[in-house]
Amino acid sequence: MTTTDNAIIIYQSSDGAATLEVRLDHETVWLTQDQMAELFGRERSVITKHLRNVFKEGELEEDSVRAKYAHTAADGKEYLTQFYNLYYENGTLFVG
């Protein structure tokens, strides 16, 4: 796949019920914790707890899998939002 830097990709389920907008940068998918929660069908707090444990136990360095991007909210204000990168290997989706 050929991509440009900071492309936005929108995925939609075949029935149209679920839509997920993701940031693609150099063939790496970046998701917020809210997007990960939606993707995996879990509460955001579960994702937050899991990520904290991964970083606390040293499985991954937080700065190597996290990026901050500016995001314009519905109120017109710009916020820095944390995104985490994901990769796919042997049928499993990983943070990192």
C-alpha positions in Angstrom: 0.0 0.0 0.0 1.3 3.4 -0.9 0.3 6.2 1.6 1.1 9.8 2.2 2.1 11.1 5.6 -0.7 11.7 8.1 -3.5 10.2 5.9 -6.9 9.7 7.5 -8.5 6.4 6.7 -12.2 5.7 7.5 -13.2 2.0 8.0 -16.9 1.1 8.0 -18.4 -2.3 8.7 -20.4 -3.9 5.9 -23.7 -3.2 7.6 -22.7 0.5 8.2 -23.2 0.2 12.0 -19.6 0.8 13.0 -17.2 3.5 11.6 -13.7 4.0 12.8 -11.5 6.9 11.5 -7.8 6.2 12.0 -4.6 8.1 11.3 -2.1 6.4 9.0 1.5 7.6 9.0 4.2 5.7 7.1 2.1 2.6 7.0 1.6 2.7 10.8 -2.0 2.9 12.2 -2.4 5.4 15.1 -5.5 5.1 17.3 -6.6 7.0 20.4 -7.6 5.0 23.5 -11.3 5.7 22.7 -10.7 4.3 19.2 -9.0 1.2 20.6 -11.9 0.7 23.0 -14.4 0.9 20.1 -12.2 -1.5 18.0 -11.9 -4.1 20.7 -15.4 -3.6 22.2 -14.1 -2.7 25.7 -14.5 0.3 28.0 -11.8 3.0 27.6 -10.8 2.4 31.3 -9.8 -1.2 30.3 -7.6 0.1 27.5 -6.0 2.7 29.8 -5.3 0.1 32.5 -3.8 -2.3 30.0 -1.5 0.4 28.4 -0.4 1.6 31.9 0.6 -2.0 32.8 2.5 -2.5 29.5 4.5 0.7 30.1 5.0 0.0 33.9 6.3 -3.5 33.3 8.7 -2.2 30.6 7.1 -4.3 27.7 7.2 -1.2 25.6 8.6 2.3 25.9 5.7 4.8 25.9 7.5 7.4 23.9 8.2 4.8 21.1 4.5 3.9 20.6 2.8 7.2 21.4 2.5 10.4 19.4 0.6 13.6 20.0 -1.4 15.1 17.2 -3.4 18.3 17.1 -7.1 17.6 16.8 -9.9 20.2 16.2 -12.9 19.4 18.3 -16.6 20.1 17.5 -16.3 23.3 19.5 -13.6 24.6 17.1 -10.8 24.5 19.7 -7.6 22.6 18.9 -6.5 19.9 21.4 -3.4 17.7 21.5 -4.6 14.1 21.5 -2.4 11.1 22.3 -2.4 8.3 19.7 -0.8 4.9 20.0 0.5 2.8 17.1 -0.8 -0.6 16.3 0.7 -3.4 14.2 -0.7 -6.8 12.9 1.3 -10.0 13.1 0.1 -13.6 12.6 -3.6 -12.8 13.1 -3.1 -10.6 16.2 -3.2 -6.8 16.6 -0.6 -5.3 18.9 0.2 -1.9 20.4 3.7 -1.0 19.5 
